Structures are given as C-alpha cells and as structure tokens.
Amino acid sequence: MNGTWWLVRPRFAAPAGLTLAAGAAGVVVVAVLCAATTTPSSTAARLVALALWSAAIGAVGDLVAATGTAAIAWTVLNGFLVNELGELTWHGPADVARLGVLLGAAVLSWLAVLVRRVLRHRREVVRLRIWLSGDAFASPIPPFKEASSSG
C-alpha cells in the first residue's frame, strides 16, 4: 500500500462485505416499500428511491459496496419493479439510463465524502506543520494594548 488507502476506505468503515450485505437488504426493503406505495407505472419514483438508497450506501461505505449496491438495485428494479414477475429483460436505452442513475448516485455520494475527507485531512496536516515548525503557540490575535495613563 502507498499510504493513501485510508482516503478511499476510512478507518471507521465496516468491511465491504458487510456494507454490501446491508445495502442489498436495504434494496429489498426499499423495493417492497415502493411496490406497496407507488403505482406500477411510476418507475421514476421507484428509481429515485433506489438511487437515494445507493447514494446512502456510497456515503457510509466504500466504492465497492456502493457500486455493488447500485448493481443489485438495478436488478431488483428491473426484475420486480419494472417487469413485476422477477424476470430480467433488457429494455435498451431505458435500462442504460436506470443503471447510470443508480451507479451515478452511488459514485457521486462516495466522491463527495472522499473530497470532504481529503479537505479535512489537508487542514489537519497544515495544523500539524504549523505546530511542528514551532509557531503553534503564536496567537493570531494581536496582543492586548494597555491603556496609557494620559488617556
């Protein structure tokens, strides 16, 4: 490893397999809720719900779990929410768009969290460099000027 693996996978993250399993279970729950609350013709609303779940996994997990959850969400969307009988069929450009929305949501949320983590790390490195250079106790506030006796 080159020492930057923590940027891709944070220290506090669960293993990718556990995050992927939680993502898959959440996809099933979201799909059941969508099937119960939306009409069969409202594919866009179902897609948005599954995209939000994929984005949530991307925000808390790593890239492998996020893209895996998005792929599982596409198969569930295609098989149970679009076709309604559990059959996976290819619908051409519509399926490409659905898969792109799901993968895009997962990857963009993962990237947003990664950028935030890199910026936070950068601030911590700057603080550490200032402290190591000996200026850690230098106050950014100018010293207090005492009032003169004349005024």
C-alpha positions in Angstrom: 0.0 0.0 0.0 1.2 3.5 -0.7 -0.2 5.0 2.5 -3.3 6.7 1.0 -5.7 3.8 1.3 -7.4 5.5 4.2 -8.6 8.1 1.8 -10.5 5.5 -0.2 -11.6 3.5 2.8 -12.0 5.3 6.1 -10.8 3.8 9.4 -14.3 3.6 10.8 -16.0 1.9 7.8 -17.4 -1.6 8.1 -15.9 -4.3 5.9 -17.1 -4.1 2.3 -18.9 -7.4 2.5 -21.0 -6.3 5.5 -21.7 -2.9 3.9 -22.7 -4.7 0.6 -25.0 -7.1 2.5 -26.6 -4.2 4.3 -27.0 -2.4 1.0 -28.6 -5.4 -0.6 -31.0 -5.9 2.3 -31.9 -2.2 2.2 -32.6 -2.5 -1.6 -35.1 -5.3 -0.9 -36.8 -3.2 1.8 -36.9 -0.1 -0.4 -38.3 -2.2 -3.3 -41.0 -3.7 -1.1 -42.0 -0.3 0.2 -42.0 1.2 -3.3 -44.1 -1.7 -4.6 -46.6 -1.2 -1.8 -46.9 2.6 -2.0 -46.5 3.5 -5.7 -48.4 2.6 -8.8 -46.7 0.2 -11.3 -46.4 3.0 -13.9 -44.4 5.2 -11.6 -41.0 3.8 -12.5 -39.3 7.2 -11.9 -40.3 7.4 -8.3 -39.1 3.9 -7.7 -35.8 4.7 -9.4 -35.3 7.8 -7.3 -35.9 5.8 -4.1 -33.4 3.1 -5.0 -30.9 5.8 -6.1 -31.2 7.5 -2.8 -30.5 4.2 -1.0 -27.5 3.6 -3.3 -26.3 7.1 -2.5 -26.6 6.5 1.2 -24.5 3.4 1.0 -22.0 5.3 -1.1 -21.8 7.9 1.6 -21.2 5.5 4.5 -19.4 2.7 2.7 -16.6 2.3 0.3 -16.7 2.3 -3.5 -17.0 -1.5 -3.9 -20.1 -1.6 -1.6 -21.6 1.4 -3.3 -21.3 0.1 -6.9 -22.4 -3.4 -5.8 -25.5 -2.0 -4.1 -26.3 0.0 -7.2 -26.0 -3.1 -9.4 -28.2 -5.1 -7.1 -30.7 -2.2 -7.0 -30.8 -2.2 -10.8 -31.5 -6.0 -10.9 -34.3 -5.6 -8.4 -35.7 -2.6 -10.1 -35.6 -4.3 -13.5 -36.9 -7.7 -12.3 -39.5 -6.8 -9.7 -40.5 -3.1 -10.1 -40.5 -2.8 -13.9 -41.3 -6.3 -15.1 -43.1 -7.3 -11.8 -42.6 -11.0 -12.3 -38.9 -11.4 -11.4 -37.7 -11.7 -15.0 -34.7 -9.7 -16.0 -35.1 -8.3 -19.5 -33.2 -5.7 -21.4 -35.2 -2.6 -22.3 -32.5 -0.9 -24.3 -31.7 2.8 -23.6 -34.2 2.9 -20.6 -32.1 0.3 -18.7 -28.9 2.0 -19.6 -30.3 5.2 -18.1 -31.6 3.5 -15.0 -28.3 1.8 -14.4 -26.5 5.1 -15.0 -28.7 6.9 -12.5 -28.1 4.2 -9.8 -24.3 4.0 -10.4 -24.0 7.8 -10.7 -25.8 8.4 -7.4 -23.6 5.8 -5.6 -20.3 7.1 -7.0 -21.1 10.8 -6.7 -22.0 10.4 -3.0 -18.9 8.4 -2.4 -16.8 11.1 -4.2 -18.5 13.8 -2.1 -17.5 12.1 1.1 -14.0 11.4 -0.3 -13.5 15.1 -1.1 -14.7 16.1 2.3 -12.3 13.6 3.9 -9.3 14.9 1.8 -10.0 18.5 2.7 -10.3 17.7 6.4 -7.1 15.8 6.2 -5.4 18.7 4.5 -6.4 21.1 7.3 -5.1 18.7 9.9 -1.8 18.4 8.0 -1.5 22.2 7.8 -2.1 22.5 11.6 0.5 19.8 12.3 3.1 21.5 10.1 2.5 24.8 11.9 2.8 23.1 15.3 6.0 21.3 14.2 7.6 24.5 12.9 7.3 26.0 16.4 4.6 28.5 15.7 1.9 26.5 17.4 1.8 28.9 20.3 1.8 32.0 18.2 -1.5 33.7 18.7 -3.3 35.0 15.6 -4.9 37.7 17.9 -2.7 40.8 18.4 -1.5 41.4 21.9 -3.7 43.5 24.2 -2.7 47.1 24.3 -2.9 48.6 27.7 -4.5 52.0 28.2 -2.0 54.8 28.6 -2.1 56.9 31.8 -2.8 60.0 29.8 -5.9 59.0 28.4 
